[in-house]
Amino acid sequence: MHDFDDATNSFRMLGVPYLDFLNALHTHLAPRTYLEVGTETGSSLALVGCDAIAVDPQFQLHVTPTGDRRRTFFFQMPSDTFFATENVRELLGRPVDMVFLDGMHRFEFLLRDLIGTEAACHPRSLILLHDCVPLNPRMALRQWLPGDPSETDTAPMWTGDVWKLLPILKKYRPDLRLHVLDCPPTGLVAITRVDPASRILADCYYDIVDEHAATVMDDNRLRSLWEELEMTDSGPLCEEPDRLTALFSLY
Protein backbone atom coordinates (compact mmCIF):
# COMPACT_ATOMS: atom_id res chain seq x y z
CA MET A 1 0.00 0.00 0.00
CA HIS A 2 1.12 3.58 -0.62
CA ASP A 3 -0.14 7.13 -0.87
CA PHE A 4 1.03 10.62 -1.80
CA ASP A 5 1.75 13.17 0.93
CA ASP A 6 0.86 16.64 -0.33
CA ALA A 7 2.58 18.30 2.64
CA THR A 8 5.99 16.86 1.73
CA ASN A 9 5.28 16.41 -2.00
CA SER A 10 6.46 12.81 -1.68
CA PHE A 11 5.05 9.34 -2.09
CA ARG A 12 4.89 7.14 1.00
CA MET A 13 4.97 3.39 1.41
CA LEU A 14 2.65 1.96 4.04
CA GLY A 15 3.77 -1.65 4.25
CA VAL A 16 6.03 -3.53 6.66
CA PRO A 17 9.33 -1.66 7.33
CA TYR A 18 12.10 -3.22 5.32
CA LEU A 19 14.14 -4.49 8.29
CA ASP A 20 11.05 -6.18 9.72
CA PHE A 21 10.38 -7.77 6.35
CA LEU A 22 13.98 -8.96 6.09
CA ASN A 23 13.60 -10.46 9.56
CA ALA A 24 10.48 -12.33 8.43
CA LEU A 25 12.38 -13.69 5.43
CA HIS A 26 15.20 -14.97 7.62
CA THR A 27 12.74 -16.48 10.09
CA HIS A 28 10.52 -18.29 7.61
CA LEU A 29 12.90 -19.07 4.74
CA ALA A 30 15.85 -20.09 6.95
CA PRO A 31 18.64 -19.43 4.42
CA ARG A 32 21.78 -21.49 4.86
CA THR A 33 24.09 -18.85 3.35
CA TYR A 34 23.82 -15.09 3.04
CA LEU A 35 25.64 -12.23 1.30
CA GLU A 36 25.13 -8.52 1.71
CA VAL A 37 26.74 -5.53 0.07
CA GLY A 38 26.47 -2.27 2.01
CA THR A 39 26.49 -3.44 5.64
CA GLU A 40 27.37 -0.02 7.12
CA THR A 41 25.92 -0.04 10.69
CA GLY A 42 25.06 -3.75 10.65
CA SER A 43 21.31 -3.41 11.22
CA SER A 44 20.50 -5.86 8.41
CA LEU A 45 23.40 -8.18 9.25
CA ALA A 46 22.12 -8.48 12.82
CA LEU A 47 19.06 -10.35 11.52
CA VAL A 48 21.13 -13.13 9.95
CA GLY A 49 21.52 -16.51 11.66
CA CYS A 50 23.42 -18.45 9.00
CA ASP A 51 26.94 -18.25 7.56
CA ALA A 52 27.29 -14.76 6.10
CA ILE A 53 29.50 -12.51 4.01
CA ALA A 54 29.39 -8.75 4.63
CA VAL A 55 30.98 -6.28 2.21
CA ASP A 56 31.39 -2.57 2.88
CA PRO A 57 34.16 -0.06 2.07
CA GLN A 58 33.97 1.35 5.62
CA PHE A 59 32.12 -0.59 8.31
CA GLN A 60 30.41 1.53 10.97
CA LEU A 61 28.93 -1.29 13.03
CA HIS A 62 26.52 -0.34 15.82
CA VAL A 63 25.60 -3.93 16.73
CA THR A 64 27.42 -7.12 17.68
CA PRO A 65 28.79 -8.05 14.28
CA THR A 66 28.83 -11.85 14.54
CA GLY A 67 25.61 -12.60 16.45
CA ASP A 68 25.15 -16.36 16.93
CA ARG A 69 26.50 -17.23 13.50
CA ARG A 70 29.11 -19.95 13.13
CA ARG A 71 30.99 -18.05 10.42
CA THR A 72 30.94 -14.41 9.34
CA PHE A 73 33.28 -13.06 6.68
CA PHE A 74 33.92 -9.31 6.66
CA PHE A 75 35.41 -7.66 3.60
CA GLN A 76 36.17 -3.97 4.10
CA MET A 77 36.59 -3.03 0.47
CA PRO A 78 34.58 -1.75 -2.49
CA SER A 79 32.23 -4.38 -3.87
CA ASP A 80 33.98 -4.26 -7.27
CA THR A 81 37.18 -5.34 -5.55
CA PHE A 82 35.37 -8.05 -3.63
CA PHE A 83 33.78 -9.66 -6.67
CA ALA A 84 37.06 -9.38 -8.60
CA THR A 85 39.18 -11.06 -5.92
CA GLU A 86 36.94 -13.37 -3.88
CA ASN A 87 34.94 -16.52 -4.64
CA VAL A 88 31.63 -16.50 -2.77
CA ARG A 89 30.88 -20.18 -3.38
CA GLU A 90 34.29 -21.25 -2.06
CA LEU A 91 34.03 -19.03 1.03
CA LEU A 92 30.60 -20.35 2.00
CA GLY A 93 31.11 -23.88 0.72
CA ARG A 94 27.98 -23.68 -1.43
CA PRO A 95 26.02 -21.15 -3.54
CA VAL A 96 24.44 -18.26 -1.67
CA ASP A 97 20.75 -18.62 -0.72
CA MET A 98 19.85 -15.03 0.09
CA VAL A 99 21.40 -11.70 -0.91
CA PHE A 100 20.75 -8.11 0.19
CA LEU A 101 22.24 -5.41 -2.04
CA ASP A 102 22.35 -1.96 -0.43
CA GLY A 103 25.64 -0.53 -1.62
CA MET A 104 26.49 2.60 -3.57
CA HIS A 105 23.30 4.31 -4.78
CA ARG A 106 24.25 4.69 -8.42
CA PHE A 107 22.70 2.35 -10.93
CA GLU A 108 25.92 1.15 -12.55
CA PHE A 109 27.27 0.08 -9.15
CA LEU A 110 24.13 -1.87 -8.30
CA LEU A 111 24.13 -3.41 -11.76
CA ARG A 112 27.68 -4.68 -11.26
CA ASP A 113 26.80 -5.96 -7.77
CA LEU A 114 23.86 -7.85 -9.23
CA ILE A 115 26.04 -9.36 -11.97
CA GLY A 116 28.61 -10.54 -9.42
CA THR A 117 25.94 -11.80 -7.06
CA GLU A 118 23.84 -13.78 -9.52
CA ALA A 119 26.90 -15.79 -10.58
CA ALA A 120 27.28 -16.96 -6.96
CA CYS A 121 23.63 -18.02 -6.59
CA HIS A 122 21.56 -21.11 -7.42
CA PRO A 123 18.26 -21.10 -9.35
CA ARG A 124 16.12 -20.79 -6.19
CA SER A 125 18.17 -18.02 -4.56
CA LEU A 126 16.51 -14.80 -3.43
CA ILE A 127 18.19 -11.47 -4.28
CA LEU A 128 16.89 -8.31 -2.61
CA LEU A 129 17.60 -4.79 -3.90
CA HIS A 130 17.06 -1.83 -1.59
CA ASP A 131 16.11 1.80 -2.35
CA CYS A 132 14.85 1.25 -5.91
CA VAL A 133 11.64 3.27 -5.45
CA PRO A 134 12.38 6.97 -4.74
CA LEU A 135 9.67 9.00 -3.03
CA ASN A 136 10.47 12.29 -4.76
CA PRO A 137 12.83 13.46 -7.54
CA ARG A 138 15.31 15.09 -5.15
CA MET A 139 16.29 11.82 -3.48
CA ALA A 140 16.85 10.22 -6.90
CA LEU A 141 19.73 12.57 -7.79
CA ARG A 142 23.09 10.90 -8.39
CA GLN A 143 24.68 13.13 -5.76
CA TRP A 144 23.27 13.29 -2.23
CA LEU A 145 21.42 16.53 -1.59
CA PRO A 146 19.42 16.97 1.64
CA GLY A 147 15.78 17.93 1.31
CA ASP A 148 14.44 21.23 2.57
CA PRO A 149 12.54 21.35 5.90
CA SER A 150 9.19 20.83 4.16
CA GLU A 151 10.16 17.21 3.50
CA THR A 152 10.36 16.43 7.24
CA ASP A 153 11.07 12.67 7.54
CA THR A 154 12.29 12.21 3.98
CA ALA A 155 14.74 15.13 4.02
CA PRO A 156 17.88 13.03 4.76
CA MET A 157 16.94 10.15 2.46
CA TRP A 158 18.89 9.40 -0.70
CA THR A 159 18.16 6.58 -3.13
CA GLY A 160 20.30 7.79 -5.98
CA ASP A 161 19.37 6.47 -9.40
CA VAL A 162 19.26 2.75 -8.62
CA TRP A 163 15.57 2.92 -9.61
CA LYS A 164 16.90 2.44 -13.15
CA LEU A 165 17.40 -1.25 -12.37
CA LEU A 166 13.64 -1.73 -12.70
CA PRO A 167 13.41 -0.78 -16.41
CA ILE A 168 16.81 -2.37 -17.07
CA LEU A 169 15.76 -5.76 -15.74
CA LYS A 170 12.37 -5.54 -17.41
CA LYS A 171 14.08 -5.06 -20.79
CA TYR A 172 17.18 -7.19 -20.52
CA ARG A 173 16.15 -9.93 -18.07
CA PRO A 174 12.44 -10.68 -18.50
CA ASP A 175 13.27 -14.23 -17.34
CA LEU A 176 13.70 -12.95 -13.79
CA ARG A 177 10.66 -12.69 -11.53
CA LEU A 178 10.49 -9.33 -9.71
CA HIS A 179 8.29 -8.43 -6.76
CA VAL A 180 8.40 -4.75 -5.71
CA LEU A 181 7.44 -4.78 -2.05
CA ASP A 182 5.84 -1.77 -0.34
CA CYS A 183 8.39 -1.76 2.50
CA PRO A 184 9.11 1.71 3.93
CA PRO A 185 10.88 3.83 3.36
CA THR A 186 11.94 3.13 -0.25
CA GLY A 187 10.87 -0.40 -1.07
CA LEU A 188 12.47 -3.79 -1.56
CA VAL A 189 12.78 -5.49 -4.93
CA ALA A 190 12.77 -9.28 -4.53
CA ILE A 191 14.30 -11.20 -7.44
CA THR A 192 13.72 -14.92 -7.96
CA ARG A 193 14.21 -17.42 -10.81
CA VAL A 194 17.83 -16.32 -11.07
CA ASP A 195 20.19 -17.86 -13.59
CA PRO A 196 23.80 -18.12 -12.37
CA ALA A 197 24.94 -18.97 -15.91
CA SER A 198 23.41 -15.87 -17.51
CA ARG A 199 25.84 -13.50 -19.22
CA ILE A 200 23.24 -11.08 -20.57
CA LEU A 201 23.79 -8.23 -18.10
CA ALA A 202 27.58 -8.60 -18.19
CA ASP A 203 27.73 -8.75 -21.98
CA CYS A 204 25.36 -5.77 -22.36
CA TYR A 205 26.80 -3.77 -19.45
CA TYR A 206 28.26 -0.86 -21.46
CA ASP A 207 25.21 -0.63 -23.71
CA ILE A 208 22.99 -0.49 -20.61
CA VAL A 209 25.10 2.25 -19.00
CA ASP A 210 25.10 4.30 -22.19
CA GLU A 211 21.34 3.88 -22.52
CA HIS A 212 20.50 5.03 -18.99
CA ALA A 213 23.34 7.31 -17.85
CA ALA A 214 21.70 10.56 -18.97
CA THR A 215 18.20 9.76 -17.69
CA VAL A 216 17.16 12.07 -14.86
CA MET A 217 14.21 11.63 -12.52
CA ASP A 218 11.61 14.40 -12.65
CA ASP A 219 8.02 14.68 -11.42
CA ASN A 220 6.52 13.14 -14.56
CA ARG A 221 8.92 10.22 -14.65
CA LEU A 222 8.41 9.63 -10.93
CA ARG A 223 4.63 9.46 -11.31
CA SER A 224 5.00 7.13 -14.28
CA LEU A 225 7.30 4.88 -12.28
CA TRP A 226 4.82 4.61 -9.43
CA GLU A 227 1.87 4.12 -11.78
CA GLU A 228 3.62 1.29 -13.59
CA LEU A 229 4.72 -0.55 -10.47
CA GLU A 230 2.79 -3.69 -9.64
CA MET A 231 3.57 -3.33 -5.95
CA THR A 232 3.24 -6.35 -3.67
CA ASP A 233 1.59 -5.77 -0.30
CA SER A 234 4.11 -6.87 2.33
CA GLY A 235 1.68 -6.96 5.26
CA PRO A 236 -0.24 -10.14 4.33
CA LEU A 237 3.03 -11.93 3.55
CA CYS A 238 4.28 -11.35 7.09
CA GLU A 239 0.89 -12.16 8.62
CA GLU A 240 0.57 -15.41 6.65
CA PRO A 241 4.06 -16.96 6.38
CA ASP A 242 2.78 -19.71 4.08
CA ARG A 243 2.28 -17.02 1.43
CA LEU A 244 5.81 -15.75 2.06
CA THR A 245 7.37 -19.17 1.61
CA ALA A 246 5.22 -19.88 -1.45
CA LEU A 247 6.66 -16.82 -3.20
CA PHE A 248 10.26 -17.06 -2.05
CA SER A 249 11.02 -20.65 -1.01
CA LEU A 250 14.77 -21.28 -1.25
CA TYR A 251 14.69 -25.08 -1.49
SULMOJO-V699533 format. One record per residue. N is the residue number from 0. RES is the residue in three letters. NEAR is the number of other ideal C-beta (glycine too) atoms within 12 Angstrom. Layout:
<<N & RES & NEAR> <N & RES & NEAR>>
This chain:
<<0 & MET & 18> <1 & HIS & 28> <2 & ASP & 18> <3 & PHE & 19> <4 & ASP & 19> <5 & ASP & 11> <6 & ALA & 14> <7 & THR & 24> <8 & ASN & 23> <9 & SER & 36> <10 & PHE & 37> <11 & ARG & 30> <12 & MET & 38> <13 & LEU & 21> <14 & GLY & 32> <15 & VAL & 29> <16 & PRO & 24> <17 & TYR & 34> <18 & LEU & 29> <19 & ASP & 24> <20 & PHE & 41> <21 & LEU & 37> <22 & ASN & 26> <23 & ALA & 33> <24 & LEU & 43> <25 & HIS & 34> <26 & THR & 19> <27 & HIS & 26> <28 & LEU & 35> <29 & ALA & 23> <30 & PRO & 38> <31 & ARG & 27> <32 & THR & 36> <33 & TYR & 48> <34 & LEU & 51> <35 & GLU & 44> <36 & VAL & 46> <37 & GLY & 38> <38 & THR & 40> <39 & GLU & 28> <40 & THR & 20> <41 & GLY & 27> <42 & SER & 27> <43 & SER & 40> <44 & LEU & 40> <45 & ALA & 28> <46 & LEU & 31> <47 & VAL & 43> <48 & GLY & 26> <49 & CYS & 31> <50 & ASP & 27> <51 & ALA & 40> <52 & ILE & 40> <53 & ALA & 41> <54 & VAL & 42> <55 & ASP & 31> <56 & PRO & 22> <57 & GLN & 17> <58 & PHE & 22> <59 & GLN & 16> <60 & LEU & 22> <61 & HIS & 14> <62 & VAL & 20> <63 & THR & 15> <64 & PRO & 26> <65 & THR & 20> <66 & GLY & 23> <67 & ASP & 15> <68 & ARG & 26> <69 & ARG & 16> <70 & ARG & 21> <71 & THR & 31> <72 & PHE & 31> <73 & PHE & 25> <74 & PHE & 31> <75 & GLN & 19> <76 & MET & 23> <77 & PRO & 22> <78 & SER & 38> <79 & ASP & 23> <80 & THR & 19> <81 & PHE & 32> <82 & PHE & 29> <83 & ALA & 15> <84 & THR & 16> <85 & GLU & 24> <86 & ASN & 21> <87 & VAL & 37> <88 & ARG & 22> <89 & GLU & 15> <90 & LEU & 26> <91 & LEU & 31> <92 & GLY & 17> <93 & ARG & 22> <94 & PRO & 32> <95 & VAL & 42> <96 & ASP & 40> <97 & MET & 44> <98 & VAL & 50> <99 & PHE & 47> <100 & LEU & 44> <101 & ASP & 40> <102 & GLY & 42> <103 & MET & 32> <104 & HIS & 34> <105 & ARG & 28> <106 & PHE & 40> <107 & GLU & 30> <108 & PHE & 32> <109 & LEU & 44> <110 & LEU & 41> <111 & ARG & 32> <112 & ASP & 40> <113 & LEU & 45> <114 & ILE & 37> <115 & GLY & 37> <116 & THR & 43> <117 & GLU & 39> <118 & ALA & 29> <119 & ALA & 35> <120 & CYS & 37> <121 & HIS & 30> <122 & PRO & 23> <123 & ARG & 26> <124 & SER & 41> <125 & LEU & 47> <126 & ILE & 51> <127 & LEU & 47> <128 & LEU & 45> <129 & HIS & 44> <130 & ASP & 40> <131 & CYS & 46> <132 & VAL & 42> <133 & PRO & 42> <134 & LEU & 39> <135 & ASN & 39> <136 & PRO & 28> <137 & ARG & 31> <138 & MET & 37> <139 & ALA & 38> <140 & LEU & 24> <141 & ARG & 28> <142 & GLN & 15> <143 & TRP & 19> <144 & LEU & 19> <145 & PRO & 16> <146 & GLY & 25> <147 & ASP & 15> <148 & PRO & 12> <149 & SER & 17> <150 & GLU & 26> <151 & THR & 18> <152 & ASP & 21> <153 & THR & 31> <154 & ALA & 22> <155 & PRO & 17> <156 & MET & 33> <157 & TRP & 29> <158 & THR & 42> <159 & GLY & 33> <160 & ASP & 38> <161 & VAL & 42> <162 & TRP & 43> <163 & LYS & 40> <164 & LEU & 43> <165 & LEU & 39> <166 & PRO & 27> <167 & ILE & 35> <168 & LEU & 37> <169 & LYS & 21> <170 & LYS & 19> <171 & TYR & 27> <172 & ARG & 31> <173 & PRO & 15> <174 & ASP & 20> <175 & LEU & 31> <176 & ARG & 25> <177 & LEU & 34> <178 & HIS & 35> <179 & VAL & 35> <180 & LEU & 44> <181 & ASP & 36> <182 & CYS & 40> <183 & PRO & 31> <184 & PRO & 34> <185 & THR & 38> <186 & GLY & 43> <187 & LEU & 42> <188 & VAL & 43> <189 & ALA & 40> <190 & ILE & 40> <191 & THR & 31> <192 & ARG & 26> <193 & VAL & 37> <194 & ASP & 25> <195 & PRO & 24> <196 & ALA & 15> <197 & SER & 25> <198 & ARG & 15> <199 & ILE & 24> <200 & LEU & 34> <201 & ALA & 24> <202 & ASP & 13> <203 & CYS & 21> <204 & TYR & 24> <205 & TYR & 15> <206 & ASP & 17> <207 & ILE & 29> <208 & VAL & 22> <209 & ASP & 12> <210 & GLU & 19> <211 & HIS & 30> <212 & ALA & 19> <213 & ALA & 12> <214 & THR & 21> <215 & VAL & 22> <216 & MET & 33> <217 & ASP & 16> <218 & ASP & 19> <219 & ASN & 12> <220 & ARG & 22> <221 & LEU & 28> <222 & ARG & 20> <223 & SER & 15> <224 & LEU & 34> <225 & TRP & 31> <226 & GLU & 14> <227 & GLU & 16> <228 & LEU & 27> <229 & GLU & 17> <230 & MET & 30> <231 & THR & 31> <232 & ASP & 25> <233 & SER & 37> <234 & GLY & 24> <235 & PRO & 21> <236 & LEU & 30> <237 & CYS & 30> <238 & GLU & 17> <239 & GLU & 16> <240 & PRO & 22> <241 & ASP & 14> <242 & ARG & 20> <243 & LEU & 33> <244 & THR & 21> <245 & ALA & 15> <246 & LEU & 30> <247 & PHE & 38> <248 & SER & 23> <249 & LEU & 31> <250 & TYR & 15>>
